[in-house]
Amino acid sequence: MESLKLDKDKLKDFIAALDSKKVYAPQKVGETIKFAPVNGDLEVSLDFANTTVPPKEIVFPQTETMFLFEQGGTDINLTKGGAEKVLLGVRPCDARAMSVVDNLFSWDIDDPYYLDKRKKITLVGLACLEPPLNCFCPSVGGGPASTEGLDILMTDLGDAYLFQPLTPKGEQLCQLSSELLQPAGAEDNARAEELHREAEKKITREVDIKGLAEGLPSLWKSEIWKEVAEPCLGCGICTYLCPTCHCFDIQDEMEGLDGRRCRMWDSCLFKEYTLHASGHNPRPSRRERQRNRINHKFSYFVDKFGVTACVGCGRCINLCPVNIDIVDILSKVKEAL
């Protein structure tokens, strides 16, 4: 598929040309950078390292109504995924994360809520030319210009964006704004490749995950987990802001005669996550809960789906209030193995 160019001063026109779809882009909402619908109130800026909140909430909302019901009635009104959406400026790690999570929601039983929204989304990625603090994506199979999961990869060339359509959905999106895009030259593609190589050299953190999936079960009783869990507050921020964490709870809520079944994010770091009705909890302390978090991402998920459930975005390191560092944890695990 041929590469195209969009002058930066035409970005708003490009977004306007996609009026048949709902466009989400990184925007500052309060003190948080997150993907929000593009409208006249918030200013779109692609000049950022990464969003605070990953775009997973667009396809897997923090709280989601699954269906509505009424007391005494027999009808169940299923909720639907809504209009087609474009996510503009998705970092490659977050696009890879969606591909990782797809494995779970299309496993033995397809999840219609997730898959309907996922099918209606076009991902327009933005290569990381200045990788964010604590990024280690190459260690887990990614890269600052990875195309996995993307429909288009954009690269900032300075005065323009290089567009590389990767899928039919990406090509279709380019056709909607064909009057604004112009063919890219060989020098533009060469410059983008050079920028991608330079970006990867800027990533200084790394960890060797070879053998973790097979070796982690042997450390079940290791003192590592006690050491790792010592500072943990059990706040769950690392899982809530992780682009691959996908655990949820389901509840029925009633108000008067009307009710809904909804699901909401949950976290394996919460005490209530594994608390039985009997009062027994197989993961009674943060030691067991931190052990499960690491084993799930780097062993259980690998065994089940053949891919690591971590894309190296670094959010869990940057945003942990007590500075727990997953790269340090994995390094300790490798040393113990």
N, C-alpha and C positions, 0 to 999 in steps of 0.2 A: 504494500500500500504506500503510495507516494506521500512524502512529508509536505506540510503546508506551513505558512507563516501568518501570524496575526500581529499587526502593530499594536503595541501596548495601549495607545490612545484610543483603540477601537474595542477595548475589552467590554465596556458597557454596552456598545452596539452588538457585540457578540452575544452577550447575555440576553439582550432584548430580542434578538432573532430567535431565541429558544422559547418564545412565548407559549408554544403548545405544550410545554413541560414545566414542572415546578423546579426552579433552580435553587440549590443550596450551595453556599460558599462559606469559607471561614470568615467570621465576623466577631468583633468584640461585643459580648453581651454582658454588661456589668464589668466585672473584672476577669471574666473568662473568655477565652477564644474557643469558639465552637462553630459547628456547621449550623447555619440558620437560613431560613428562606430569604431570598433576595427581594428586597422591597425598597421603598424610598427612605425608610427610617434609618437603616444601617448601612454603613459603607463597606463595600467589599474590598479586601486587601489580600493580595497573595504574597505580601512581603512578611513572612512569618516562618519560624522554624518548624513548628507543628502545633496543631490545636491542643488545647488542654483536654478536651473531651473528644474521644475518637468518634468518627462518623458511624460507628456501629449502631448508635441510638436511632439512626434513620430507618434501619431495617429491623432492629431489635430494640424497641423503645423501653425506657426504664420502667414505665407502667403502660400496659397495653390491655384494652378491653377485647376479650375474645368473642363474647356474645352477650346479648341482653335477654332478660326473661322477666316475666311478670308472674307474681304469685297466683296460683290457680289456673294459669294459662298452660297451653300445650305447645305454643310456638316458641322457637328459639331464633333470634335474629342475629345471624353471624355478621361480624364486622369485616370490612374489606380493606385492601391495601391502599386504595385511593389512586390518585393520578400518577402518571409517569414522572420520574424525577431525574434530575441531573445533579450529580455531586461534582462541583468544580473545585479543583485545587487539592485533591486527595493525595496525600503522601504515599509513596509506594509501599511503605510498611503497612499502612492501614488498608490498602487494597489487598495486599497479601493476606492480611488478617481475615478479611471477609471470605477469601477462598478457603482459608483454614476452617472457619466456622461453618461454611457450607457443608462440610463433611458431616457434622453432627446433625444439622437440621434436614439433611436428606439421607439420613442413615437408614435404619430398618423401616421406619415410618416417616413419610414426608411431612414436614411441618408446613401446613398451607399458609399460615400467617406470615412466617418468615419468608418462605419461597415466593409468595405472591409479590411482596414488596421488593425482594431481591431481583425478581424478573423485570420489574418496572424501573430499575435504576440503571443509569449510564454513568460510569465512573471516568471522570476526566482527571488524570493524575498530574502532579507537578513534581518534577525531579528535585531532589534535595541537593542543592549546590553548596549549602552551608549546613551540614548535618547537625541536628540538635544535640545538646549536651547529653552525654551518656548513651548515645545511640551505639548499638553493636549489631546492626542488621546483617552485615556480611557473615557473622559467626553462626547465624541461624538460617542461612540460605538466601538472604535477600541482598539488597544493595540500594544505594541512593537513586538509582534509575531503573530499578526492577519494573518489569512490565506485567508481572503476574497479577491477574485479576482486573487489570485496567482495560478500558475500551479505547482510551487515547492517553498518550504520554505527552505532557507539555514540558518544554525546557526553556528557561529564561535566558534569552540571548543578549539581554541588555535593553535594546529598544523594541524588541519583538519577542513573541513566544513561538517556538517551533512546535508544531502539532504533528504527532506521529500516530495516525489512526491504526488501531491494532485488531479491531473486530468489525463485523458488519454494523453493530450498533454505533461504533465510533465513526464509521464512514457516513452513516445516516445523519449523525449530528453535524458533521462537517458540511454536508449538503444543505442543511437548514440555514447555514451562514456562509454559503459559498461566495457571495458577493464581497465578503469581508476578508476572506482568506486568499492568499496567493501562493503559487508553487514555491517551495523552498529550493535553494540551489545546493550543489554539492558542498560548497563551503559552509553553508548553514548546518548541514548534517555533520560535517567534520568537526565544526566548532562544538556542537552539542556533545559528540562523543568525547571530545577532549575535556569538556566541563564535567562529564560524568566520571571520567577517570580521576580528575583532580579531586572531585568530591569524595570518592572512595578513599583516597589517600588521607583525607582530613579526619577520618574515623579512627580514633586512637584506642578505643576500648575493644577488647576481643575476649572470647572464651572458647575453649575447645569442648564441644558437646559430644564428640565421638565417644561412643560406649556408654553414655549416660543412661539411655533407655534400658540397656541390659544390666547396668551396674547398680542403679539406684535401689532396686529391691534388696540388695545385699546390705544396705546401710539402714535397714528398718529400725534397728535399735541403737544407731549411732548417737553419740553425744552432740553431733553437729546440730541436730534439730533443736536441742535445748539451748545451745548457743545462739542460733538464728532467731529463736522465738523470744529470747530474753527481753529485747527492747520493744517488741511488737505490742501495739495498743489494741489490735483486733478491730481497727476502724473500717477495714475493707476498702480503703481508697485505692490500693494497688489492683484490686480485682474490678472495682467499678470503672476505673479509668483505663483498664487493659483492653486493647481492641479485640482480643481473642477470648476473654472470659465470657461465659455464656450461661452460667447457672441462674435458675429462676425458681420462684415459688408461684403457686396458683391459689387464688382465694376467691370465694364467692362473697359478694358484698350486697347488702339489701338497704334500700332507703324507701320507707313506706311499703308500697306493694311492688315496687320495681327493684330489679336486681341486675347484677352483672357478674360474669366470671372474668377475672383479670389475672394477668401474670405480671410479675415485677422482678427486677434484678434481685438476686440473692448472692451471698458470698460464702465460700467454704471457710472463711476466717471468722465467721460469726458463730458464737456458741450454739445458737438455736438451729443452725443449719443441719446438724445431725442429732439433735435432741429427740429422743423417742418419747412417745406418750407415757411410757412407764417411768420416765425420769432418767433412764440410762442414756449415757452419751458415749458412743465409741471413740469420739475425739474430745476428751474432757478438757484438754488444755491447749494453749497456743502451740505447744511443741508438736502435737499431732496434727494440728490444723496447718501449720507451716509446712510440715512434712508432706501433707497431702497436696498442698498447692504446687510444690516443686515436682513431686512425683507425677501429678496429673499432667502438667505441661510437658515434661521431658521424658516420661516413661509410659504412662497409661495411654495418653493420646497417640503417642508414636506407635505403640503396640496395636491400637485399634485402627488408626487411619494412615499410618506410615508417614506422618508429618509432625514436626514439633509445634506445640501450641504456644509459641512465643515468636514474635517477629522482630525483637530487639529494638523497639521504639524508645525505650528508656523512661517511659512515663512513670512506671512504678518506682524507679530510683529517684527521679526528679521531684516527685510529689509526695513521697513518703514523709510524714511529719517527724519520724525518728531516724531517717537516713538508712533504712535497710536497703541493701544493694544486692540485686539478684545476680549480678556478675560476680561479686565476691562470694556469694553462696555457692554458685556453680563451680567456682575455682576451688573452694574448700572441698566440695564433693569430689571433684577430679583428683585432688590430692589424696583424699581418703581412699579412693578406688585404686 
